[in-house]
Amino acid sequence: MKKVLVSAMIALSSIAFTSAYAEGETKKVCVDVKDKEGKPVKDAKGKVKQNCKEMKQHKKLEGTKVPEKK
């Protein structure tokens, strides 16, 4: 009986934890690949090669301005 109660408590706490955690939005950022001379690298089809990464983008919080000390 104790094992059932413990497993139920763990399941409920994990559900509550995942709903309270908010992830940042992801944004795909691509940058052109360049060689040593600074020219863009092209693939076999003639398109410019790119490095793409997924980055998290967090929302900025708005607040009141801090008054300056005199």
PyMOL Python script that loads the backbone (N, CA, C, O; Angstrom):
from pymol import cmd

cmd.read_pdbstr("""\
ATOM      1  N   MET A   1       0.826  -1.193   0.000  1.00  0.00           N
ATOM      2  CA  MET A   1       0.000   0.000   0.000  1.00  0.00           C
ATOM      3  C   MET A   1       0.872   1.260   0.000  1.00  0.00           C
ATOM      4  O   MET A   1       0.564   2.240  -0.679  1.00  0.00           O
ATOM      5  N   LYS A   2       1.970   1.220   0.774  1.00  0.00           N
ATOM      6  CA  LYS A   2       2.859   2.381   0.829  1.00  0.00           C
ATOM      7  C   LYS A   2       3.490   2.652  -0.537  1.00  0.00           C
ATOM      8  O   LYS A   2       3.656   3.806  -0.931  1.00  0.00           O
ATOM      9  N   LYS A   3       3.837   1.592  -1.250  1.00  0.00           N
ATOM     10  CA  LYS A   3       4.472   1.759  -2.555  1.00  0.00           C
ATOM     11  C   LYS A   3       3.524   2.441  -3.537  1.00  0.00           C
ATOM     12  O   LYS A   3       3.949   3.268  -4.344  1.00  0.00           O
ATOM     13  N   VAL A   4       2.237   2.095  -3.467  1.00  0.00           N
ATOM     14  CA  VAL A   4       1.249   2.693  -4.354  1.00  0.00           C
ATOM     15  C   VAL A   4       1.096   4.176  -4.041  1.00  0.00           C
ATOM     16  O   VAL A   4       1.031   5.000  -4.953  1.00  0.00           O
ATOM     17  N   LEU A   5       1.037   4.521  -2.755  1.00  0.00           N
ATOM     18  CA  LEU A   5       0.914   5.924  -2.362  1.00  0.00           C
ATOM     19  C   LEU A   5       2.140   6.735  -2.768  1.00  0.00           C
ATOM     20  O   LEU A   5       2.015   7.858  -3.256  1.00  0.00           O
ATOM     21  N   VAL A   6       3.314   6.169  -2.566  1.00  0.00           N
ATOM     22  CA  VAL A   6       4.553   6.870  -2.913  1.00  0.00           C
ATOM     23  C   VAL A   6       4.620   7.090  -4.421  1.00  0.00           C
ATOM     24  O   VAL A   6       4.983   8.177  -4.873  1.00  0.00           O
ATOM     25  N   SER A   7       4.274   6.069  -5.201  1.00  0.00           N
ATOM     26  CA  SER A   7       4.330   6.227  -6.659  1.00  0.00           C
ATOM     27  C   SER A   7       3.289   7.236  -7.143  1.00  0.00           C
ATOM     28  O   SER A   7       3.547   7.972  -8.096  1.00  0.00           O
ATOM     29  N   ALA A   8       2.118   7.283  -6.505  1.00  0.00           N
ATOM     30  CA  ALA A   8       1.103   8.264  -6.872  1.00  0.00           C
ATOM     31  C   ALA A   8       1.562   9.678  -6.539  1.00  0.00           C
ATOM     32  O   ALA A   8       1.321  10.603  -7.315  1.00  0.00           O
ATOM     33  N   MET A   9       2.216   9.858  -5.400  1.00  0.00           N
ATOM     34  CA  MET A   9       2.717  11.184  -5.017  1.00  0.00           C
ATOM     35  C   MET A   9       3.810  11.642  -5.976  1.00  0.00           C
ATOM     36  O   MET A   9       3.861  12.816  -6.343  1.00  0.00           O
ATOM     37  N   ILE A  10       4.675  10.735  -6.378  1.00  0.00           N
ATOM     38  CA  ILE A  10       5.748  11.085  -7.320  1.00  0.00           C
ATOM     39  C   ILE A  10       5.157  11.484  -8.665  1.00  0.00           C
ATOM     40  O   ILE A  10       5.606  12.454  -9.275  1.00  0.00           O
ATOM     41  N   ALA A  11       4.156  10.744  -9.133  1.00  0.00           N
ATOM     42  CA  ALA A  11       3.521  11.054 -10.415  1.00  0.00           C
ATOM     43  C   ALA A  11       2.840  12.419 -10.377  1.00  0.00           C
ATOM     44  O   ALA A  11       2.959  13.197 -11.323  1.00  0.00           O
ATOM     45  N   LEU A  12       2.136  12.712  -9.303  1.00  0.00           N
ATOM     46  CA  LEU A  12       1.459  14.009  -9.193  1.00  0.00           C
ATOM     47  C   LEU A  12       2.448  15.164  -9.078  1.00  0.00           C
ATOM     48  O   LEU A  12       2.226  16.230  -9.651  1.00  0.00           O
ATOM     49  N   SER A  13       3.531  14.960  -8.347  1.00  0.00           N
ATOM     50  CA  SER A  13       4.509  16.039  -8.209  1.00  0.00           C
ATOM     51  C   SER A  13       5.237  16.296  -9.525  1.00  0.00           C
ATOM     52  O   SER A  13       5.575  17.440  -9.827  1.00  0.00           O
ATOM     53  N   SER A  14       5.483  15.248 -10.312  1.00  0.00           N
ATOM     54  CA  SER A  14       6.156  15.458 -11.604  1.00  0.00           C
ATOM     55  C   SER A  14       5.245  16.198 -12.579  1.00  0.00           C
ATOM     56  O   SER A  14       5.725  17.003 -13.377  1.00  0.00           O
ATOM     57  N   ILE A  15       3.951  15.939 -12.527  1.00  0.00           N
ATOM     58  CA  ILE A  15       3.010  16.655 -13.393  1.00  0.00           C
ATOM     59  C   ILE A  15       2.946  18.126 -12.997  1.00  0.00           C
ATOM     60  O   ILE A  15       2.920  19.004 -13.859  1.00  0.00           O
ATOM     61  N   ALA A  16       2.921  18.392 -11.701  1.00  0.00           N
ATOM     62  CA  ALA A  16       2.862  19.778 -11.229  1.00  0.00           C
ATOM     63  C   ALA A  16       4.140  20.521 -11.594  1.00  0.00           C
ATOM     64  O   ALA A  16       4.083  21.702 -11.936  1.00  0.00           O
ATOM     65  N   PHE A  17       5.291  19.857 -11.529  1.00  0.00           N
ATOM     66  CA  PHE A  17       6.566  20.506 -11.839  1.00  0.00           C
ATOM     67  C   PHE A  17       6.659  20.856 -13.319  1.00  0.00           C
ATOM     68  O   PHE A  17       7.116  21.945 -13.666  1.00  0.00           O
ATOM     69  N   THR A  18       6.237  19.955 -14.191  1.00  0.00           N
ATOM     70  CA  THR A  18       6.359  20.213 -15.630  1.00  0.00           C
ATOM     71  C   THR A  18       5.402  21.301 -16.086  1.00  0.00           C
ATOM     72  O   THR A  18       5.725  22.036 -17.020  1.00  0.00           O
ATOM     73  N   SER A  19       4.249  21.430 -15.468  1.00  0.00           N
ATOM     74  CA  SER A  19       3.320  22.473 -15.887  1.00  0.00           C
ATOM     75  C   SER A  19       3.764  23.846 -15.393  1.00  0.00           C
ATOM     76  O   SER A  19       3.407  24.857 -15.998  1.00  0.00           O
ATOM     77  N   ALA A  20       4.538  23.906 -14.300  1.00  0.00           N
ATOM     78  CA  ALA A  20       4.981  25.181 -13.752  1.00  0.00           C
ATOM     79  C   ALA A  20       6.218  25.707 -14.487  1.00  0.00           C
ATOM     80  O   ALA A  20       6.494  26.905 -14.429  1.00  0.00           O
ATOM     81  N   TYR A  21       6.962  24.848 -15.168  1.00  0.00           N
ATOM     82  CA  TYR A  21       8.190  25.242 -15.855  1.00  0.00           C
ATOM     83  C   TYR A  21       7.851  25.741 -17.250  1.00  0.00           C
ATOM     84  O   TYR A  21       7.220  25.022 -18.025  1.00  0.00           O
ATOM     85  N   ALA A  22       8.254  26.950 -17.579  1.00  0.00           N
ATOM     86  CA  ALA A  22       7.989  27.525 -18.900  1.00  0.00           C
ATOM     87  C   ALA A  22       9.297  27.616 -19.680  1.00  0.00           C
ATOM     88  O   ALA A  22      10.288  28.145 -19.177  1.00  0.00           O
ATOM     89  N   GLU A  23       9.298  27.107 -20.896  1.00  0.00           N
ATOM     90  CA  GLU A  23      10.487  27.159 -21.735  1.00  0.00           C
ATOM     91  C   GLU A  23      10.509  28.431 -22.570  1.00  0.00           C
ATOM     92  O   GLU A  23       9.462  28.996 -22.885  1.00  0.00           O
ATOM     93  N   GLY A  24      11.709  28.875 -22.925  1.00  0.00           N
ATOM     94  CA  GLY A  24      11.839  30.021 -23.806  1.00  0.00           C
ATOM     95  C   GLY A  24      11.552  29.604 -25.237  1.00  0.00           C
ATOM     96  O   GLY A  24      11.707  28.436 -25.594  1.00  0.00           O
ATOM     97  N   GLU A  25      11.138  30.549 -26.047  1.00  0.00           N
ATOM     98  CA  GLU A  25      10.865  30.252 -27.452  1.00  0.00           C
ATOM     99  C   GLU A  25      12.179  30.024 -28.185  1.00  0.00           C
ATOM    100  O   GLU A  25      13.184  30.669 -27.889  1.00  0.00           O
ATOM    101  N   THR A  26      12.164  29.103 -29.142  1.00  0.00           N
ATOM    102  CA  THR A  26      13.378  28.838 -29.910  1.00  0.00           C
ATOM    103  C   THR A  26      13.305  29.561 -31.248  1.00  0.00           C
ATOM    104  O   THR A  26      12.237  29.715 -31.841  1.00  0.00           O
ATOM    105  N   LYS A  27      14.466  29.995 -31.698  1.00  0.00           N
ATOM    106  CA  LYS A  27      14.571  30.718 -32.955  1.00  0.00           C
ATOM    107  C   LYS A  27      15.728  30.120 -33.748  1.00  0.00           C
ATOM    108  O   LYS A  27      16.791  29.859 -33.185  1.00  0.00           O
ATOM    109  N   LYS A  28      15.536  29.899 -35.046  1.00  0.00           N
ATOM    110  CA  LYS A  28      16.579  29.335 -35.891  1.00  0.00           C
ATOM    111  C   LYS A  28      17.410  30.470 -36.475  1.00  0.00           C
ATOM    112  O   LYS A  28      16.880  31.374 -37.121  1.00  0.00           O
ATOM    113  N   VAL A  29      18.722  30.410 -36.238  1.00  0.00           N
ATOM    114  CA  VAL A  29      19.634  31.447 -36.716  1.00  0.00           C
ATOM    115  C   VAL A  29      20.643  30.801 -37.655  1.00  0.00           C
ATOM    116  O   VAL A  29      21.295  29.821 -37.295  1.00  0.00           O
ATOM    117  N   CYS A  30      20.771  31.351 -38.861  1.00  0.00           N
ATOM    118  CA  CYS A  30      21.700  30.816 -39.866  1.00  0.00           C
ATOM    119  C   CYS A  30      22.740  31.873 -40.234  1.00  0.00           C
ATOM    120  O   CYS A  30      22.422  33.051 -40.392  1.00  0.00           O
ATOM    121  N   VAL A  31      23.997  31.420 -40.367  1.00  0.00           N
ATOM    122  CA  VAL A  31      25.110  32.295 -40.723  1.00  0.00           C
ATOM    123  C   VAL A  31      25.837  31.683 -41.911  1.00  0.00           C
ATOM    124  O   VAL A  31      26.065  30.474 -41.941  1.00  0.00           O
ATOM    125  N   ASP A  32      26.206  32.514 -42.900  1.00  0.00           N
ATOM    126  CA  ASP A  32      26.935  32.027 -44.067  1.00  0.00           C
ATOM    127  C   ASP A  32      28.332  31.577 -43.665  1.00  0.00           C
ATOM    128  O   ASP A  32      28.988  32.213 -42.841  1.00  0.00           O
ATOM    129  N   VAL A  33      28.786  30.456 -44.265  1.00  0.00           N
ATOM    130  CA  VAL A  33      30.136  29.949 -44.030  1.00  0.00           C
ATOM    131  C   VAL A  33      31.082  30.685 -44.965  1.00  0.00           C
ATOM    132  O   VAL A  33      30.798  30.838 -46.153  1.00  0.00           O
ATOM    133  N   LYS A  34      32.220  31.146 -44.420  1.00  0.00           N
ATOM    134  CA  LYS A  34      33.205  31.863 -45.233  1.00  0.00           C
ATOM    135  C   LYS A  34      34.552  31.170 -45.121  1.00  0.00           C
ATOM    136  O   LYS A  34      34.863  30.566 -44.094  1.00  0.00           O
ATOM    137  N   ASP A  35      35.364  31.260 -46.196  1.00  0.00           N
ATOM    138  CA  ASP A  35      36.692  30.666 -46.177  1.00  0.00           C
ATOM    139  C   ASP A  35      37.693  31.638 -45.555  1.00  0.00           C
ATOM    140  O   ASP A  35      37.305  32.677 -45.022  1.00  0.00           O
ATOM    141  N   LYS A  36      38.971  31.301 -45.624  1.00  0.00           N
ATOM    142  CA  LYS A  36      40.013  32.130 -44.998  1.00  0.00           C
ATOM    143  C   LYS A  36      40.099  33.525 -45.605  1.00  0.00           C
ATOM    144  O   LYS A  36      40.476  34.479 -44.923  1.00  0.00           O
ATOM    145  N   GLU A  37      39.756  33.646 -46.871  1.00  0.00           N
ATOM    146  CA  GLU A  37      39.828  34.944 -47.550  1.00  0.00           C
ATOM    147  C   GLU A  37      38.600  35.806 -47.294  1.00  0.00           C
ATOM    148  O   GLU A  37      38.584  36.984 -47.650  1.00  0.00           O
ATOM    149  N   GLY A  38      37.573  35.231 -46.680  1.00  0.00           N
ATOM    150  CA  GLY A  38      36.360  35.979 -46.389  1.00  0.00           C
ATOM    151  C   GLY A  38      35.282  35.847 -47.457  1.00  0.00           C
ATOM    152  O   GLY A  38      34.258  36.528 -47.400  1.00  0.00           O
ATOM    153  N   LYS A  39      35.511  34.977 -48.421  1.00  0.00           N
ATOM    154  CA  LYS A  39      34.520  34.767 -49.481  1.00  0.00           C
ATOM    155  C   LYS A  39      33.540  33.669 -49.042  1.00  0.00           C
ATOM    156  O   LYS A  39      33.938  32.734 -48.348  1.00  0.00           O
ATOM    157  N   PRO A  40      32.278  33.773 -49.435  1.00  0.00           N
ATOM    158  CA  PRO A  40      31.307  32.734 -49.056  1.00  0.00           C
ATOM    159  C   PRO A  40      31.610  31.401 -49.737  1.00  0.00           C
ATOM    160  O   PRO A  40      31.984  31.367 -50.910  1.00  0.00           O
ATOM    161  N   VAL A  41      31.447  30.302 -48.993  1.00  0.00           N
ATOM    162  CA  VAL A  41      31.680  28.958 -49.516  1.00  0.00           C
ATOM    163  C   VAL A  41      30.401  28.475 -50.188  1.00  0.00           C
ATOM    164  O   VAL A  41      29.316  28.610 -49.624  1.00  0.00           O
ATOM    165  N   LYS A  42      30.520  27.905 -51.402  1.00  0.00           N
ATOM    166  CA  LYS A  42      29.356  27.408 -52.134  1.00  0.00           C
ATOM    167  C   LYS A  42      29.425  25.889 -52.244  1.00  0.00           C
ATOM    168  O   LYS A  42      30.508  25.312 -52.339  1.00  0.00           O
ATOM    169  N   ASP A  43      28.244  25.243 -52.232  1.00  0.00           N
ATOM    170  CA  ASP A  43      28.187  23.789 -52.388  1.00  0.00           C
ATOM    171  C   ASP A  43      28.140  23.422 -53.869  1.00  0.00           C
ATOM    172  O   ASP A  43      28.320  24.285 -54.728  1.00  0.00           O
ATOM    173  N   ALA A  44      27.898  22.148 -54.170  1.00  0.00           N
ATOM    174  CA  ALA A  44      27.912  21.656 -55.554  1.00  0.00           C
ATOM    175  C   ALA A  44      26.804  22.291 -56.400  1.00  0.00           C
ATOM    176  O   ALA A  44      26.969  22.441 -57.611  1.00  0.00           O
ATOM    177  N   LYS A  45      25.691  22.661 -55.788  1.00  0.00           N
ATOM    178  CA  LYS A  45      24.571  23.257 -56.535  1.00  0.00           C
ATOM    179  C   LYS A  45      24.755  24.752 -56.759  1.00  0.00           C
ATOM    180  O   LYS A  45      23.990  25.364 -57.504  1.00  0.00           O
ATOM    181  N   GLY A  46      25.758  25.345 -56.125  1.00  0.00           N
ATOM    182  CA  GLY A  46      26.017  26.769 -56.295  1.00  0.00           C
ATOM    183  C   GLY A  46      25.395  27.640 -55.218  1.00  0.00           C
ATOM    184  O   GLY A  46      25.491  28.866 -55.273  1.00  0.00           O
ATOM    185  N   LYS A  47      24.752  27.004 -54.229  1.00  0.00           N
ATOM    186  CA  LYS A  47      24.157  27.780 -53.140  1.00  0.00           C
ATOM    187  C   LYS A  47      25.196  28.036 -52.057  1.00  0.00           C
ATOM    188  O   LYS A  47      26.129  27.252 -51.880  1.00  0.00           O
ATOM    189  N   VAL A  48      25.027  29.134 -51.340  1.00  0.00           N
ATOM    190  CA  VAL A  48      25.951  29.478 -50.264  1.00  0.00           C
ATOM    191  C   VAL A  48      25.698  28.544 -49.087  1.00  0.00           C
ATOM    192  O   VAL A  48      24.554  28.340 -48.680  1.00  0.00           O
ATOM    193  N   LYS A  49      26.776  27.976 -48.542  1.00  0.00           N
ATOM    194  CA  LYS A  49      26.681  27.056 -47.408  1.00  0.00           C
ATOM    195  C   LYS A  49      26.394  27.849 -46.139  1.00  0.00           C
ATOM    196  O   LYS A  49      26.920  28.947 -45.961  1.00  0.00           O
ATOM    197  N   GLN A  50      25.553  27.291 -45.246  1.00  0.00           N
ATOM    198  CA  GLN A  50      25.196  27.987 -44.016  1.00  0.00           C
ATOM    199  C   GLN A  50      25.299  27.069 -42.814  1.00  0.00           C
ATOM    200  O   GLN A  50      25.071  25.863 -42.910  1.00  0.00           O
ATOM    201  N   ASN A  51      25.650  27.667 -41.666  1.00  0.00           N
ATOM    202  CA  ASN A  51      25.596  26.978 -40.379  1.00  0.00           C
ATOM    203  C   ASN A  51      24.357  27.474 -39.662  1.00  0.00           C
ATOM    204  O   ASN A  51      24.197  28.680 -39.469  1.00  0.00           O
ATOM    205  N   CYS A  52      23.467  26.557 -39.258  1.00  0.00           N
ATOM    206  CA  CYS A  52      22.230  26.937 -38.581  1.00  0.00           C
ATOM    207  C   CYS A  52      22.209  26.345 -37.182  1.00  0.00           C
ATOM    208  O   CYS A  52      22.651  25.217 -36.965  1.00  0.00           O
ATOM    209  N   LYS A  53      21.690  27.120 -36.232  1.00  0.00           N
ATOM    210  CA  LYS A  53      21.573  26.683 -34.845  1.00  0.00           C
ATOM    211  C   LYS A  53      20.225  27.108 -34.292  1.00  0.00           C
ATOM    212  O   LYS A  53      19.657  28.113 -34.718  1.00  0.00           O
ATOM    213  N   GLU A  54      19.714  26.329 -33.331  1.00  0.00           N
ATOM    214  CA  GLU A  54      18.490  26.679 -32.614  1.00  0.00           C
ATOM    215  C   GLU A  54      18.907  27.409 -31.335  1.00  0.00           C
ATOM    216  O   GLU A  54      19.695  26.885 -30.547  1.00  0.00           O
ATOM    217  N   MET A  55      18.382  28.608 -31.130  1.00  0.00           N
ATOM    218  CA  MET A  55      18.733  29.393 -29.949  1.00  0.00           C
ATOM    219  C   MET A  55      17.460  29.747 -29.191  1.00  0.00           C
ATOM    220  O   MET A  55      16.418  30.015 -29.789  1.00  0.00           O
ATOM    221  N   LYS A  56      17.561  29.744 -27.865  1.00  0.00           N
ATOM    222  CA  LYS A  56      16.421  30.133 -27.043  1.00  0.00           C
ATOM    223  C   LYS A  56      16.337  31.649 -26.987  1.00  0.00           C
ATOM    224  O   LYS A  56      17.348  32.338 -26.854  1.00  0.00           O
ATOM    225  N   GLN A  57      15.127  32.151 -27.090  1.00  0.00           N
ATOM    226  CA  GLN A  57      14.912  33.586 -27.023  1.00  0.00           C
ATOM    227  C   GLN A  57      13.934  33.850 -25.888  1.00  0.00           C
ATOM    228  O   GLN A  57      12.766  33.469 -25.960  1.00  0.00           O
ATOM    229  N   HIS A  58      14.424  34.509 -24.837  1.00  0.00           N
ATOM    230  CA  HIS A  58      13.595  34.785 -23.672  1.00  0.00           C
ATOM    231  C   HIS A  58      12.950  36.158 -23.790  1.00  0.00           C
ATOM    232  O   HIS A  58      13.503  37.072 -24.402  1.00  0.00           O
ATOM    233  N   LYS A  59      11.782  36.283 -23.199  1.00  0.00           N
ATOM    234  CA  LYS A  59      11.082  37.559 -23.214  1.00  0.00           C
ATOM    235  C   LYS A  59      11.718  38.493 -22.204  1.00  0.00           C
ATOM    236  O   LYS A  59      12.075  38.077 -21.102  1.00  0.00           O
ATOM    237  N   LYS A  60      11.859  39.753 -22.576  1.00  0.00           N
ATOM    238  CA  LYS A  60      12.411  40.748 -21.666  1.00  0.00           C
ATOM    239  C   LYS A  60      11.298  41.266 -20.768  1.00  0.00           C
ATOM    240  O   LYS A  60      10.178  41.515 -21.215  1.00  0.00           O
ATOM    241  N   LEU A  61      11.628  41.420 -19.505  1.00  0.00           N
ATOM    242  CA  LEU A  61      10.650  41.924 -18.556  1.00  0.00           C
ATOM    243  C   LEU A  61      10.655  43.443 -18.572  1.00  0.00           C
ATOM    244  O   LEU A  61      11.714  44.070 -18.621  1.00  0.00           O
ATOM    245  N   GLU A  62       9.472  44.028 -18.529  1.00  0.00           N
ATOM    246  CA  GLU A  62       9.369  45.483 -18.480  1.00  0.00           C
ATOM    247  C   GLU A  62       9.218  45.906 -17.028  1.00  0.00           C
ATOM    248  O   GLU A  62       8.550  45.231 -16.244  1.00  0.00           O
ATOM    249  N   GLY A  63       9.832  47.011 -16.674  1.00  0.00           N
ATOM    250  CA  GLY A  63       9.742  47.499 -15.307  1.00  0.00           C
ATOM    251  C   GLY A  63       9.904  49.000 -15.260  1.00  0.00           C
ATOM    252  O   GLY A  63      10.047  49.663 -16.286  1.00  0.00           O
ATOM    253  N   THR A  64       9.880  49.514 -14.063  1.00  0.00           N
ATOM    254  CA  THR A  64      10.048  50.957 -13.908  1.00  0.00           C
ATOM    255  C   THR A  64      11.524  51.309 -13.880  1.00  0.00           C
ATOM    256  O   THR A  64      12.357  50.508 -13.456  1.00  0.00           O
ATOM    257  N   LYS A  65      11.839  52.508 -14.333  1.00  0.00           N
ATOM    258  CA  LYS A  65      13.233  52.962 -14.389  1.00  0.00           C
ATOM    259  C   LYS A  65      13.733  53.279 -12.985  1.00  0.00           C
ATOM    260  O   LYS A  65      13.008  53.863 -12.180  1.00  0.00           O
ATOM    261  N   VAL A  66      14.965  52.895 -12.695  1.00  0.00           N
ATOM    262  CA  VAL A  66      15.562  53.151 -11.384  1.00  0.00           C
ATOM    263  C   VAL A  66      15.977  54.611 -11.327  1.00  0.00           C
ATOM    264  O   VAL A  66      16.672  55.086 -12.226  1.00  0.00           O
ATOM    265  N   PRO A  67      15.565  55.339 -10.285  1.00  0.00           N
ATOM    266  CA  PRO A  67      15.951  56.759 -10.192  1.00  0.00           C
ATOM    267  C   PRO A  67      17.453  56.917  -9.939  1.00  0.00           C
ATOM    268  O   PRO A  67      18.060  56.111  -9.234  1.00  0.00           O
ATOM    269  N   GLU A  68      18.044  57.961 -10.521  1.00  0.00           N
ATOM    270  CA  GLU A  68      19.473  58.220 -10.358  1.00  0.00           C
ATOM    271  C   GLU A  68      19.753  58.808  -8.982  1.00  0.00           C
ATOM    272  O   GLU A  68      18.947  59.561  -8.435  1.00  0.00           O
ATOM    273  N   LYS A  69      20.921  58.448  -8.428  1.00  0.00           N
ATOM    274  CA  LYS A  69      21.325  59.024  -7.133  1.00  0.00           C
ATOM    275  C   LYS A  69      21.873  60.429  -7.351  1.00  0.00           C
ATOM    276  O   LYS A  69      22.503  60.718  -8.368  1.00  0.00           O
ATOM    277  N   LYS A  70      21.620  61.287  -6.379  1.00  0.00           N
ATOM    278  CA  LYS A  70      22.129  62.660  -6.480  1.00  0.00           C
ATOM    279  C   LYS A  70      23.334  62.864  -5.616  1.00  0.00           C
ATOM    280  O   LYS A  70      23.889  63.962  -5.581  1.00  0.00           O
TER     281      LYS A  70
END
""", "prot")
cmd.dss("prot")
cmd.show_as("cartoon", "prot")
cmd.util.cbc("prot")
cmd.orient("prot")
